[in-house]
Amino acid sequence: MESLAYQYYTVAYEAEHRIEYELPPLWDIKPELWQKALGMSRGGLAIALILIIHHSPAFALMKRGQDSPAVKQLQQELLAKGYFNGPTTGYYGPLTEGAVRRFQQAHNLQPDGIFGPNTEQALRGGSPTPTPSSASPSAANLLKRGQDNQAVKELQQTLKDQGYFNGPTTGYYGPLTERAVRQFQQANNLQPDGIFGPNTRKALNGETVDVSIPAAMTPSIESNAEIQPFSDSQEDTGEFNPEPFTDSSFTESSSSFNESSSPTDSSFTESSSSFNESSFTDSSFSESTPQTTPTSKPMALEKTIGGNIAPKSIVHSGQGVFFAQNMMYTHTITVYDRNYNLVKTIPDSINLSDYIDNSQNANNYQGIYRGSPVEVAFSHNGNYAWVSNYKMYGSGFDNPGGDTCKPEQKTDDSFLYKINTSDYNIERAIKVGSVPKYVATTPDNRLVLVSNWCSYDLSVIDTAAEREIKRINLGQYPRGIVVDNQSQIAYVAVMGSSHIAKLNLQDFSISWIKNAGKAPRHLNLSPDNRYLYVSLNGEDKVAKLDLQTEQVVKKISTGDAPRSMVLSENGQYLYVVNYFSNTLSKVDSQTMEILDTVEVAEKPIGVTYDPVTNQVWVSAYSGQIMVFSG
């Protein structure tokens, strides 16, 4: 699903594709029903079930999306060994997948996040056969973009020692590593394909390499004919991958990077590894070497916050309070103060009919319902928080949206919660579209805007009336929203396109900023309303767009899969979380030069800024919030 064009990098999420099956597990079906269905005696039934269990690979293999007691047992075992820090729910989501990956890396196994025979043998006794991807850089394997293992980490360190690599040594082969390899290859008269193969390894180790035949005249042993740069002439298919833990962007042709020749856990299933990364050749990758300039203070970690969290987003209220939205993974919003204390845990469960009026068919929603908090925006000087719920759980919500969807499917609408920040109580629930994602409030406190992923539209909420007053169609997968400081214009990123919608907040008319970049996701606006900063899912870049000319000024690559961004209060610095690099980048917003890059927890997805302390808060799906100065 992750492919050459418009790659959808945010795949590590906990349950946005989770299907609530009505069919019970095999072991919950009464023997009498099996007998009746199969026409067997009890003895014959027992033998048949034993044969099924012992000959079906599904019982040995566990991977993302499964939900069973076996997964719960696995979570408990990983928790006991220190690899898993989430709730033992029995659902195999990104937290479980991440824990399995860490266990595999620690035991020299292919880190595909799939719990198969090799991983089971290592966890429960025995000595599994290490896979080639875990070998050291001296082995004959190719290392290239998309791989994640100890060998890559050692390569990064070697390149760093020789002055070619200046990023964090994460073990992930992304554009920073690829660029460093290219630079080394160019300096040593090798084909600069960015792939670390036998010739590059020899040169790096100081051995003689035969370069008598010009690289341009003969195929390189390290080249890969399947790797092609994205071409503007390629047509958009409009097909999307999930973000889940997610956002998505389109896909085009599939290009797998699985090069292992020996059995790995992923080889026991026909489905490809969820972290198969497409190849984007990026000749314009960062124009300057990331470095800390004399005028920029380097970032430093001040605090790491853990607990029973899996935060999709973290947002500062403007009044020293921070809301972390934990989706359906914990069904909570956790609230923190500037001293990093947990102030409140807000459950997303409510008696829905008590929070809506008759215009929203209150009688149809009797009983307790749960949400799945995803994003938040604040209004009225931080006194109210408006929280979107990815989907609702309860009677009547039987057709939930996902990350690949369209309005014709008529997936369930969801609700926006209004929370009073004085007592952290939910005061109101307002119906919006299907799979609401981003939320923005107007500075004049008049409106709340919500982008609805699956219904392809934007909900406009009147804060005084506490209801939706307009639904505006925008096209495939609207996401990021930002409003100018005059409350006149709202900009909405439409990820199913290369365009940004420009919404007049007086008459709700729409115009378009076209060709902003492939699959725009998140938006920031400079304090003077002149420049728009856009993260581009389909290009792995961050763009600066001049709103006077409606032209892109510059694009840079801050890391693998730049996701959310935040500007410092004066607009001088842009902070970007890079989802697959597990890094936070600090960018000079004027020159778009990368000033600093630091490592963060696995799968960073949200970021916010506190102008009083000048601290940056980063939320990561892996279950941590990290706070940085600088």
C-alpha positions as CSV (number, residue, x, y, z in Angstrom):
1,M,0.0,0.0,0.0
2,E,3.0,2.3,0.4
3,S,4.0,3.1,-3.1
4,L,5.9,5.3,-5.5
5,A,3.7,8.3,-5.7
6,Y,2.1,10.2,-2.8
7,Q,3.3,7.8,-0.2
8,Y,1.4,7.6,2.9
9,Y,4.0,7.4,5.6
10,T,1.9,7.5,8.8
11,V,1.1,3.8,9.1
12,A,1.7,3.1,12.7
13,Y,-1.5,3.7,14.4
14,E,-3.5,1.7,16.7
15,A,-7.0,1.0,15.5
16,E,-8.2,3.2,12.7
17,H,-8.6,0.2,10.5
18,R,-9.8,-2.0,13.3
19,I,-13.1,-3.8,12.3
20,E,-15.4,-4.8,15.1
21,Y,-16.5,-8.2,13.9
22,E,-19.8,-9.7,15.0
23,L,-18.5,-13.2,14.5
24,P,-17.0,-14.7,17.7
25,P,-13.5,-16.3,17.8
26,L,-13.3,-20.1,17.0
27,W,-12.8,-21.0,20.7
28,D,-15.9,-19.1,21.8
29,I,-18.3,-21.2,19.5
30,K,-20.0,-23.9,21.4
31,P,-19.0,-27.5,20.4
32,E,-22.7,-28.3,19.8
33,L,-22.9,-25.7,17.0
34,W,-19.7,-27.0,15.4
35,Q,-21.2,-30.5,15.5
36,K,-24.4,-29.4,13.9
37,A,-22.6,-27.4,11.3
38,L,-20.1,-30.1,10.3
39,G,-22.1,-33.2,11.1
40,M,-19.4,-34.7,13.3
41,S,-19.2,-36.5,16.5
42,R,-17.5,-34.8,19.5
43,G,-14.4,-37.0,18.9
44,G,-14.2,-36.3,15.2
45,L,-14.8,-32.6,15.9
46,A,-11.9,-32.5,18.4
47,I,-9.5,-34.2,15.9
48,A,-10.6,-31.8,13.2
49,L,-10.0,-28.7,15.3
50,I,-6.6,-30.0,16.4
51,L,-5.6,-30.5,12.8
52,I,-6.9,-27.0,11.8
53,I,-5.0,-25.4,14.7
54,H,-1.7,-27.2,14.0
55,H,-1.8,-26.7,10.2
56,S,-3.0,-23.2,9.9
57,P,-0.2,-20.6,9.9
58,A,-2.7,-18.0,11.1
59,F,-2.4,-19.4,14.6
60,A,1.4,-19.0,14.7
61,L,1.5,-15.6,13.0
62,M,0.4,-12.4,14.6
63,K,0.6,-9.0,13.1
64,R,-1.1,-5.5,13.1
65,G,-4.8,-5.6,13.0
66,Q,-5.4,-8.8,14.8
67,D,-7.4,-9.0,18.1
68,S,-7.2,-12.1,20.2
69,P,-6.2,-13.6,23.6
70,A,-2.9,-14.7,21.9
71,V,-2.1,-11.0,21.2
72,K,-2.9,-10.1,24.8
73,Q,-0.5,-12.9,26.0
74,L,2.2,-11.6,23.7
75,Q,1.7,-8.0,25.1
76,Q,2.1,-9.3,28.6
77,E,5.3,-11.2,27.7
78,L,6.8,-8.2,26.0
79,L,5.7,-6.0,29.0
80,A,7.5,-8.4,31.4
81,K,10.7,-8.2,29.3
82,G,10.6,-4.4,29.1
83,Y,9.7,-4.0,25.4
84,F,6.0,-3.0,25.7
85,N,4.7,-0.1,27.7
86,G,1.0,0.1,26.6
87,P,-2.2,-1.4,27.9
88,T,-2.6,-5.1,27.3
89,T,-5.8,-4.9,25.3
90,G,-5.3,-7.9,23.0
91,Y,-5.3,-5.7,19.9
92,Y,-2.2,-5.8,17.8
93,G,-1.7,-2.1,17.0
94,P,1.3,0.2,16.5
95,L,2.4,0.0,20.2
96,T,2.5,-3.8,19.9
97,E,4.2,-3.6,16.5
98,G,6.8,-1.2,17.8
99,A,7.5,-3.5,20.8
100,V,7.9,-6.5,18.5
101,R,10.3,-4.4,16.3
102,R,12.4,-3.5,19.3
103,F,12.5,-7.1,20.5
104,Q,13.5,-8.2,17.0
105,Q,16.3,-5.6,16.7
106,A,17.7,-6.7,20.1
107,H,17.8,-10.3,18.9
108,N,19.2,-9.8,15.4
109,L,16.0,-10.5,13.6
110,Q,14.4,-8.8,10.7
111,P,12.6,-5.9,12.4
112,D,9.3,-6.2,10.4
113,G,7.0,-6.0,13.5
114,I,5.4,-9.3,12.7
115,F,5.3,-12.0,15.4
116,G,6.1,-15.1,13.5
117,P,8.0,-18.4,14.1
118,N,11.5,-16.8,14.4
119,T,10.4,-14.1,16.8
120,E,8.3,-16.6,18.8
121,Q,11.3,-18.9,19.1
122,A,13.5,-16.0,20.4
123,L,10.9,-14.8,22.9
124,R,9.9,-18.2,24.2
125,G,13.1,-20.1,24.0
126,G,15.6,-21.3,21.4
127,S,18.0,-19.6,19.0
128,P,16.4,-18.3,15.8
129,T,18.4,-17.9,12.6
130,P,19.3,-14.2,12.2
131,T,18.2,-12.6,8.9
132,P,20.6,-10.9,6.5
133,S,19.2,-7.5,7.3
134,S,20.6,-7.7,10.8
135,A,24.1,-8.4,9.7
136,S,27.0,-6.0,10.2
137,P,28.1,-3.6,7.5
138,S,30.9,-5.9,6.6
139,A,28.4,-8.5,5.2
140,A,27.6,-8.6,1.5
141,N,24.1,-7.3,1.8
142,L,23.0,-4.1,0.2
143,L,21.8,-1.3,2.5
144,K,19.4,1.2,1.0
145,R,16.5,3.5,1.7
146,G,13.7,2.1,3.7
147,Q,15.7,-0.4,5.8
148,D,15.8,-0.2,9.6
149,N,18.4,-2.2,11.5
150,Q,21.7,-2.3,13.4
151,A,23.7,-2.5,10.2
152,V,22.3,0.9,9.0
153,K,23.1,2.4,12.4
154,E,26.7,1.3,12.2
155,L,26.9,2.7,8.7
156,Q,25.6,6.0,9.9
157,Q,28.2,6.1,12.6
158,T,31.0,5.3,10.2
159,L,29.8,8.0,7.8
160,K,29.5,10.4,10.7
161,D,33.1,9.6,11.8
162,Q,34.3,10.4,8.2
163,G,32.4,13.7,8.0
164,Y,29.6,12.7,5.6
165,F,26.7,12.2,7.9
166,N,25.5,14.6,10.5
167,G,22.1,13.3,11.5
168,P,21.0,11.1,14.4
169,T,22.2,7.5,14.2
170,T,18.7,5.9,14.4
171,G,19.3,2.8,12.3
172,Y,16.8,4.0,9.7
173,Y,18.0,4.4,6.1
174,G,16.2,7.6,5.1
175,P,17.1,10.6,2.9
176,L,19.8,11.9,5.3
177,T,21.6,8.5,5.1
178,E,21.0,8.2,1.4
179,R,22.4,11.7,0.8
180,A,25.5,10.9,2.9
181,V,26.1,7.8,0.9
182,R,25.8,9.7,-2.3
183,Q,28.2,12.3,-1.1
184,F,30.7,9.6,-0.2
185,Q,30.2,7.9,-3.5
186,Q,30.8,11.1,-5.4
187,A,34.0,11.8,-3.4
188,N,35.3,8.3,-4.3
189,N,34.4,8.2,-8.0
190,L,31.6,5.7,-7.5
191,Q,28.1,5.6,-9.1
192,P,26.2,8.1,-6.7
193,D,23.0,6.0,-6.4
194,G,22.7,6.3,-2.7
195,I,22.8,2.5,-2.1
196,F,25.4,1.0,0.1
197,G,26.7,-2.0,-1.7
198,P,30.0,-3.9,-2.2
199,N,31.9,-1.2,-4.0
200,T,30.9,1.5,-1.5
201,R,31.6,-0.8,1.4
202,K,35.1,-1.4,0.1
203,A,35.8,2.3,-0.4
204,L,34.5,3.1,3.1
205,N,36.8,0.4,4.5
206,G,39.8,1.9,2.7
207,E,40.0,-1.0,0.2
208,T,40.9,-0.6,-3.5
209,V,37.9,-0.3,-5.8
210,D,38.2,-0.8,-9.6
211,V,36.7,2.4,-11.1
212,S,38.5,2.1,-14.4
213,I,35.2,1.8,-16.2
214,P,33.2,5.0,-16.0
215,A,30.0,4.6,-14.1
216,A,28.0,6.2,-16.8
217,M,29.1,3.5,-19.3
218,T,28.2,0.4,-17.3
219,P,25.4,-0.6,-14.9
220,S,26.5,-0.2,-11.3
221,I,26.5,-3.3,-9.2
222,E,24.7,-1.2,-6.6
223,S,22.0,0.2,-8.8
224,N,18.4,-0.9,-8.6
225,A,16.5,-0.7,-11.8
226,E,13.2,-0.6,-9.9
227,I,14.0,2.7,-8.2
228,Q,12.8,5.6,-10.3
229,P,12.2,9.2,-9.3
230,F,8.7,10.5,-9.2
231,S,7.8,12.1,-12.4
232,D,5.3,15.0,-12.7
233,S,4.0,13.2,-15.8
234,Q,2.8,10.3,-13.7
235,E,-1.0,10.5,-13.2
236,D,-2.6,10.7,-9.8
237,T,-4.7,7.6,-9.2
238,G,-6.6,9.2,-6.3
239,E,-6.0,6.0,-4.3
240,F,-5.1,6.6,-0.7
241,N,-3.3,4.7,2.0
242,P,-4.4,5.0,5.6
243,E,-2.7,7.3,8.0
244,P,-3.3,5.3,11.0
245,F,-2.3,5.6,13.3
246,T,-2.8,7.9,10.1
247,D,-3.3,10.5,7.5
248,S,-2.9,9.5,4.1
249,S,-1.7,10.5,0.7
250,F,-2.1,8.9,-2.6
251,T,-0.4,5.8,-3.9
252,E,0.5,4.8,-7.4
253,S,2.7,1.8,-8.2
254,S,4.0,-0.5,-5.6
255,S,7.7,-0.7,-5.0
256,S,8.9,-3.1,-2.3
257,F,12.2,-2.9,-0.6
258,N,12.1,-6.4,1.0
259,E,15.5,-7.8,0.0
260,S,15.9,-10.6,2.5
261,S,16.7,-13.9,1.0
262,S,16.3,-16.0,4.1
263,P,13.1,-16.7,6.0
264,T,11.7,-13.8,8.1
265,D,8.5,-13.5,10.0
266,S,7.0,-11.5,7.2
267,S,7.7,-14.2,4.7
268,F,5.0,-16.4,6.3
269,T,2.3,-14.1,5.1
270,E,1.3,-12.8,1.7
271,S,0.7,-9.3,2.9
272,S,3.6,-6.9,2.7
273,S,5.3,-5.3,5.6
274,S,3.5,-2.1,6.6
275,F,6.7,-0.2,6.6
276,N,7.7,-1.0,3.0
277,E,8.8,2.4,1.8
278,S,8.6,3.7,-1.7
279,S,11.6,5.2,-3.4
280,F,11.7,8.9,-3.9
281,T,14.9,10.2,-5.6
282,D,15.3,13.7,-4.2
283,S,18.0,15.6,-6.0
284,S,17.0,18.8,-4.3
285,F,17.0,17.3,-0.7
286,S,18.2,19.9,1.8
287,E,20.2,22.7,0.3
288,S,22.4,23.1,3.4
289,T,23.9,20.9,5.9
290,P,21.8,21.0,9.1
291,Q,23.8,22.8,11.8
292,T,23.3,25.1,14.7
293,T,24.1,28.7,13.9
294,P,25.5,31.2,16.4
295,T,22.1,33.0,16.5
296,S,20.1,29.8,17.2
297,K,20.1,28.1,20.5
298,P,20.4,24.3,20.1
299,M,17.5,22.2,21.3
300,A,17.8,20.2,24.5
301,L,15.6,17.7,26.1
302,E,14.0,19.0,29.4
303,K,11.5,16.3,30.2
304,T,10.0,13.0,29.0
305,I,6.4,12.2,30.1
306,G,5.1,8.7,29.9
307,G,2.1,6.8,31.3
308,N,-0.9,5.1,29.7
309,I,-0.9,7.3,26.6
310,A,-0.6,7.1,22.9
311,P,-1.0,10.8,21.9
312,K,-2.0,11.6,18.3
313,S,-1.6,15.3,19.0
314,I,-0.4,17.7,21.7
315,V,-1.7,21.3,21.8
316,H,-1.0,24.3,24.1
317,S,-4.1,26.2,25.2
318,G,-2.2,29.5,25.4
319,Q,-2.7,29.5,29.2
320,G,-0.1,27.0,30.3
321,V,-2.2,23.9,29.8
322,F,-1.5,21.2,27.3
323,F,-4.0,18.7,25.9
324,A,-2.9,15.3,24.5
325,Q,-5.4,13.4,22.5
326,N,-5.0,9.6,22.8
327,M,-7.5,8.4,20.2
328,M,-9.2,5.1,20.7
329,Y,-6.0,3.6,22.1
330,T,-6.9,4.8,25.6
331,H,-10.1,6.7,24.9
332,T,-8.8,9.7,26.9
333,I,-7.5,13.2,26.8
334,T,-4.6,13.8,29.2
335,V,-4.0,17.3,30.4
336,Y,-0.6,18.7,31.7
337,D,0.6,21.9,33.2
338,R,3.9,23.7,32.6
339,N,5.6,21.8,35.4
340,Y,4.9,18.6,33.4
341,N,2.3,17.4,35.9
342,L,-0.7,15.4,34.8
343,V,-3.6,17.7,35.8
344,K,-6.5,15.7,34.5
345,T,-7.4,12.6,32.5
346,I,-10.6,13.2,30.6
347,P,-12.5,10.0,29.5
348,D,-14.2,10.3,26.2
349,S,-17.3,8.4,27.4
350,I,-20.5,10.3,27.7
351,N,-24.2,9.8,27.7
352,L,-24.5,11.3,24.3
353,S,-28.2,12.2,24.4
354,D,-27.5,14.5,27.4
355,Y,-25.0,16.6,25.3
356,I,-26.9,17.2,22.1
357,D,-30.2,18.8,21.3
358,N,-33.2,17.6,19.4
359,S,-31.9,19.1,16.1
360,Q,-29.3,16.4,16.3
361,N,-31.8,13.6,17.0
362,A,-30.9,13.2,20.6
363,N,-33.5,10.4,21.0
364,N,-31.4,8.2,18.7
365,Y,-28.4,8.2,21.0
366,Q,-29.5,6.8,24.3
367,G,-26.9,5.4,26.6
368,I,-23.1,5.6,27.0
369,Y,-21.0,6.3,23.9
370,R,-17.2,6.5,23.5
371,G,-15.3,8.8,21.2
372,S,-11.7,8.7,20.0
373,P,-10.0,12.1,20.5
374,V,-7.7,13.1,17.7
375,E,-7.1,16.8,17.5
376,V,-8.0,19.9,19.6
377,A,-8.2,23.7,19.2
378,F,-8.9,26.4,21.8
379,S,-11.1,29.4,21.8
380,H,-12.0,32.3,24.1
381,N,-8.5,32.9,25.5
382,G,-8.1,29.1,26.2
383,N,-11.3,28.8,28.2
384,Y,-12.8,26.2,25.8
385,A,-11.3,23.2,24.1
386,W,-12.9,21.8,20.9
387,V,-11.9,18.1,20.4
388,S,-12.6,16.1,17.3
389,N,-13.4,12.3,17.6
390,Y,-12.1,10.1,14.8
391,K,-15.2,8.0,15.2
392,M,-17.8,7.2,17.8
393,Y,-18.5,3.9,19.6
394,G,-22.0,2.8,20.5
395,S,-25.4,1.9,19.3
396,G,-26.1,3.3,15.8
397,F,-22.5,3.7,14.8
398,D,-22.2,0.6,12.7
399,N,-20.6,2.0,9.6
400,P,-17.4,3.8,10.8
401,G,-15.1,5.5,8.4
402,G,-11.5,4.7,7.9
403,D,-8.4,6.1,6.2
404,T,-9.4,5.0,2.7
405,C,-12.9,6.1,2.1
406,K,-15.3,8.2,0.1
407,P,-18.7,9.9,0.6
408,E,-20.6,7.3,-1.4
409,Q,-19.9,4.8,1.4
410,K,-22.1,7.0,3.7
411,T,-19.8,6.3,6.7
412,D,-20.9,7.5,10.1
413,D,-20.8,11.1,11.1
414,S,-18.9,11.8,14.3
415,F,-19.0,14.4,17.1
416,L,-17.0,17.4,18.3
417,Y,-16.6,17.8,22.1
418,K,-16.7,21.2,23.7
419,I,-14.7,21.1,27.0
420,N,-14.6,23.8,29.6
421,T,-10.9,24.2,30.7
422,S,-11.8,25.5,34.1
423,D,-13.1,22.2,35.3
424,Y,-12.3,19.9,32.3
425,N,-15.9,18.8,31.9
426,I,-17.4,18.0,28.5
427,E,-20.2,20.6,28.0
428,R,-21.5,19.8,24.6
429,A,-21.3,17.4,21.7
430,I,-21.8,18.8,18.2
431,K,-22.4,16.6,15.1
432,V,-19.9,17.0,12.3
433,G,-18.9,15.0,9.3
434,S,-17.3,11.5,8.9
435,V,-13.8,11.0,10.4
436,P,-13.2,14.6,11.5
437,K,-9.4,15.3,11.6
438,Y,-8.1,18.8,12.2
439,V,-9.8,21.5,14.2
440,A,-9.2,25.3,14.1
441,T,-10.8,28.2,15.8
442,T,-11.1,31.8,14.5
443,P,-9.2,34.4,16.5
444,D,-12.5,36.3,17.0
445,N,-14.0,33.2,18.7
446,R,-16.9,33.2,16.3
447,L,-16.3,29.9,14.5
448,V,-14.8,26.4,14.8
449,L,-13.7,24.7,11.6
450,V,-13.4,20.9,11.3
451,S,-12.0,19.0,8.4
452,N,-13.9,15.8,7.7
453,W,-11.7,13.1,6.1
454,C,-14.3,10.7,4.7
455,S,-17.1,13.0,3.8
456,Y,-14.7,15.2,1.9
457,D,-15.9,18.4,3.5
458,L,-15.5,21.1,6.2
459,S,-17.9,21.6,9.1
460,V,-18.4,25.2,10.2
461,I,-19.5,25.5,13.8
462,D,-21.1,28.6,15.4
463,T,-19.6,28.8,18.9
464,A,-22.5,30.8,20.3
465,A,-25.2,28.6,18.9
466,E,-23.1,25.5,19.6
467,R,-24.1,23.8,16.3
468,E,-23.0,23.3,12.7
469,I,-24.2,26.1,10.5
470,K,-22.6,25.0,7.2
471,R,-21.0,22.0,5.5
472,I,-18.6,22.9,2.7
473,N,-17.4,20.4,0.1
474,L,-13.7,20.4,-0.5
475,G,-12.8,17.2,-2.3
476,Q,-10.7,14.2,-1.4
477,Y,-9.3,14.1,2.1
478,P,-9.3,17.6,3.6
479,R,-6.9,17.9,6.6
480,G,-4.8,20.8,7.9
481,I,-6.5,24.2,8.7
482,V,-5.1,27.6,9.6
483,V,-6.9,30.9,10.0
484,D,-5.5,34.4,9.4
485,N,-5.2,36.7,12.4
486,Q,-8.1,38.9,11.1
487,S,-10.5,35.9,11.1
488,Q,-11.2,36.7,7.4
489,I,-9.6,33.7,5.5
490,A,-9.1,30.1,6.4
491,Y,-6.7,27.8,4.5
492,V,-7.4,24.1,4.2
493,A,-5.0,21.5,3.0
494,V,-6.7,18.9,0.7
495,M,-4.5,15.8,0.8
496,G,-6.2,14.2,-2.2
497,S,-4.8,16.9,-4.4
498,S,-1.9,19.3,-4.8
499,H,-4.0,22.2,-3.8
500,I,-5.0,24.3,-0.8
501,A,-8.5,25.7,-0.4
502,K,-8.9,29.4,0.5
503,L,-12.1,29.9,2.4
504,N,-13.7,33.4,2.8
505,L,-15.1,33.3,6.3
506,Q,-17.7,36.1,5.6
507,D,-19.6,34.5,2.7
508,F,-18.0,31.0,2.8
509,S,-16.9,31.2,-0.9
510,I,-13.9,29.1,-2.0
511,S,-10.9,29.9,-4.2
512,W,-7.9,27.7,-4.7
513,I,-4.1,27.9,-4.3
514,K,-3.0,25.4,-6.9
515,N,0.1,23.3,-7.2
516,A,1.3,23.8,-3.7
517,G,2.9,20.4,-3.7
518,K,1.9,16.7,-3.6
519,A,-0.6,15.8,-0.9
520,P,-0.5,18.8,1.5
521,R,-1.1,17.7,5.1
522,H,-0.4,20.3,7.8
523,L,-0.4,24.1,7.6
524,N,1.2,27.0,9.6
525,L,0.8,30.7,8.9
526,S,3.3,33.4,9.5
527,P,2.3,36.1,12.1
528,D,2.1,38.7,9.3
529,N,-0.2,36.4,7.2
530,R,2.3,36.5,4.3
531,Y,3.7,33.0,4.2
532,L,2.1,29.6,4.5
533,Y,4.2,26.6,5.6
534,V,3.0,23.2,4.3
535,S,4.1,19.7,5.0
536,L,3.8,17.6,1.9
537,N,3.1,13.9,2.4
538,G,3.5,13.1,-1.2
539,E,7.0,14.7,-1.5
540,D,8.5,14.1,1.9
541,K,9.2,17.9,2.1
542,V,8.2,21.1,3.8
543,A,7.2,24.0,1.5
544,K,7.2,27.7,2.1
545,L,4.5,29.4,0.0
546,D,4.1,33.2,-0.6
547,L,0.5,34.1,-0.3
548,Q,0.9,37.3,-2.2
549,T,2.0,35.5,-5.3
550,E,0.5,32.1,-4.3
551,Q,3.8,30.5,-5.4
552,V,6.1,28.1,-3.6
553,V,9.3,29.9,-2.5
554,K,11.3,26.9,-1.4
555,K,11.0,23.3,-0.4
556,I,13.3,21.4,2.0
557,S,13.5,17.9,3.4
558,T,13.7,17.9,7.2
559,G,13.7,14.1,7.5
560,D,11.6,11.1,6.6
561,A,7.9,11.9,6.6
562,P,7.6,15.4,8.0
563,R,4.2,15.5,9.7
564,S,3.0,18.2,12.0
565,M,4.7,21.6,12.5
566,V,4.5,24.6,14.7
567,L,5.9,28.2,14.5
568,S,7.4,30.0,17.4
569,E,5.3,33.0,18.6
570,N,7.4,35.5,16.6
571,G,7.4,33.3,13.6
572,Q,11.2,33.0,13.5
573,Y,11.4,29.3,13.9
574,L,9.5,26.4,12.4
575,Y,9.6,23.1,14.3
576,V,8.8,19.9,12.4
577,V,8.3,16.4,13.6
578,N,9.7,13.7,11.2
579,Y,7.6,10.6,11.7
580,F,9.9,7.9,10.2
581,S,13.2,9.6,11.2
582,N,12.0,9.8,14.8
583,T,13.4,13.4,14.9
584,L,12.4,17.0,15.6
585,S,13.8,19.7,13.2
586,K,14.2,23.4,13.9
587,V,14.1,25.5,10.8
588,D,14.8,29.1,10.1
589,S,11.4,30.2,8.7
590,Q,13.0,33.0,6.7
591,T,15.7,31.1,4.9
592,M,14.3,27.6,5.3
593,E,17.6,26.4,6.5
594,I,17.7,23.5,9.1
595,L,19.3,24.9,12.2
596,D,19.1,21.8,14.5
597,T,17.8,18.2,14.5
598,V,17.3,16.1,17.6
599,E,16.2,12.5,18.2
600,V,12.7,12.0,19.8
601,A,10.6,9.0,20.8
602,E,9.4,6.6,18.2
603,K,6.7,7.8,15.7
604,P,6.5,11.5,16.6
605,I,3.2,12.9,15.3
606,G,2.2,16.0,17.2
607,V,4.1,19.2,18.2
608,T,3.2,22.5,20.0
609,Y,5.0,25.5,21.3
610,D,4.8,27.4,24.6
611,P,5.8,31.1,24.1
612,V,6.3,31.7,27.8
613,T,8.9,29.0,28.4
614,N,10.0,28.8,24.8
615,Q,9.6,25.1,24.9
616,V,8.5,22.7,22.3
617,W,6.3,19.7,23.2
618,V,6.3,16.6,21.0
619,S,3.8,13.8,21.1
620,A,4.8,10.3,19.9
621,Y,2.5,7.3,19.2
622,S,4.9,5.1,21.0
623,G,3.5,6.5,24.3
624,Q,5.7,9.5,25.2
625,I,5.6,13.3,25.3
626,M,9.0,15.0,25.1
627,V,9.6,18.6,26.0
628,F,12.6,20.5,24.5
629,S,14.1,23.9,25.1
630,G,15.5,25.9,22.3
